[in-house]
């Protein structure tokens, strides 16, 4: 999901992490669509979720 801030040339991606059982949002990061953005989301997760996290992008497993 993305939006822009100020002008359409400043796209910002909204990264969300969901608990698969509760559908609760457990992590959020707003920034670029890049490896740094993915790392930002990972850092936003509580440690208990990082222990068993599985990440998907474009419906492919990447972690």
C-alpha positions in Angstrom: 0.0 0.0 0.0 1.4 3.5 -0.7 0.4 7.1 -0.6 2.2 10.3 -1.3 3.3 13.2 1.0 3.2 16.7 -0.3 3.4 15.8 -4.0 3.0 12.7 -6.2 6.8 12.5 -6.6 7.2 11.7 -2.9 5.7 8.2 -2.6 5.7 6.6 0.8 5.0 2.9 1.3 3.0 1.7 4.3 4.4 -1.6 5.6 2.1 -3.6 7.9 2.8 -6.7 9.9 -0.3 -8.7 11.0 -0.7 -11.5 13.6 -2.1 -14.3 11.5 -4.4 -15.6 14.3 -5.8 -12.4 15.6 -5.5 -10.2 12.5 -4.1 -7.6 14.8 -1.5 -5.1 13.4 1.7 -5.8 15.3 4.1 -3.6 13.4 4.0 -0.6 11.1 6.7 1.3 9.1 6.2 4.1 6.6 9.0 4.8 4.2 10.6 3.7 0.9 9.9 0.4 -0.9 13.4 -1.0 -0.5 15.5 -3.3 1.7 15.8 -0.5 4.2 12.0 -0.3 4.4 11.7 -4.0 5.0 14.4 -3.7 7.7 12.4 -0.8 9.3 9.3 -3.0 9.5 11.4 -5.9 11.0 12.8 -3.5 13.6 9.2 -2.3 14.4 8.1 -5.8 15.4 8.1 -6.8 19.0 10.8 -9.4 19.8 8.2 -12.2 20.4 7.0 -11.9 16.8 10.5 -11.8 15.3 11.2 -15.3 16.8 8.7 -17.0 14.5 7.9 -14.4 11.8 7.3 -15.3 8.1 7.3 -12.4 5.6 5.4 -12.3 2.3 5.7 -9.9 -0.5 3.8 -10.3 -3.8 2.6 -13.5 -2.3 6.1 -15.1 -2.1 7.8 -16.1 1.1 10.9 -14.0 1.6 11.9 -14.7 5.3 
